[in-house]
Amino acid sequence: MSEGKGYEGHRKRLRTRFATAGADGLLDYEFIELLLTYSIPRRDTKPIAKALLKRFKNLQGILDAETPELVEVNGIGKETALFIKILKGLITKYHRENLLQNPKFRSPTDVTDYLKVEMGGLKDEQFRCLFLNNQNELISEDIIQTGTVDQAVVYPRKILEKGLHYKATAVILVHNHPGGGLNPSKSDIELTRKIKEAASGIGLKVHDHIIVTRNGYFSMHEAGLI
């Protein structure tokens, strides 16, 4: 038996297990190994999958990794790194389309799955606004600032301008904590208060300020801070 055909038999078994039991039927490294077979057709992808897990800890870490980081792993070239980024883009689009097809927000969990995928792995802090109509349906998602989130007066002004432009009646504030901590800082709470006060002047209600990381979220509304 040739080396290549040996890999084909192993891959066929992985595909059969996935077809039968889904992703839960595979160990993490086996699932990644299976994914890599579609980008690396003529190599044993098991050691590459294990190397990725060793470097980035889990599937989320792999998907969030930047291309220069990915290609540092033995066996990962630019094309495979691109393949991994395409997978991340597909997952993000899935959650975003689900959000847009079911746009009425009733609780933070209606949006946090999407936000964790879209923002949780960002290396820099980012501040976004989700503008809603009077039915709590999403009108627009806007990036307000990338970089350090602070109490700069630019936030209320930009948010008010966009709220008026969209004729929004409510807004959900969102930013990420790249360091992984979920608790809001005093600056986060003060910034929220300033935005809420400014927005009330034009009839724009601040429903929530959500902080997201890779693995979780913090809702100021749920915590009684709004």
C-alpha positions, 0 to 999 in steps of 0.5 A: 500500500502506498503512503498516499493511499494509506492516508486516503483510507484514514481520511475516509474513516474520519469522513465516515465518522463525521457523516455518522456522528457530526463534529462531536464524533471526532476529537478536536485534533481529528476534526482539525485534521479532517478540515485540513485534508481539503487544503492539504490533499497529499500529506498526513495532516494529523501532526499538523493538526496537533501542532496547530492545537499545541500553538493555539490551544483550541479551534477558536484560537486557530480560527482567530490566529493571523496569517503570519502566525499560522504559517509559522506552524510546520506544514501550514503554507499561505494557501492553507492559512487562507483556507483557515481564514475562509472558514472563519469568514464562513462562520462569521457570515453564518452568525451574521445572517442568522442575526439579520434573519431573526433581527428582533432582540429580546436579550443579550444572548440574541446577539452575543454568539455573533459578537463573540465570533466577530469580535472576541478574537480581535487583537485590538479593542473595538467599539461598535453600535447596533442600532435598532428600530422601535420593534427592537429590530436591527437597522445597522451595525457600525464600527465607531472606533478601533483602538483604545476605548476611552471617554473621548467625546467623539463617541457620543457625537458619532453615536448620536449622528448615526442614530439620527441618520438611521432614525433609530430608537435604541442602540446596543453598545459593544466593545471587546476586551482583547486581554480576556477579562470580562469585568467592565472598568470604571472608564467603561461604566463612565463612558456608558453613562455619558453616552446614555445621557447624551442619547436621551436628548434625542430619544435614543435609548441605550438598551445595553453595553455588552463586553465580549471576549473569545469565551464569554460576555458581560451585559451591563443591563443584566448586571444592573449597571444600565 
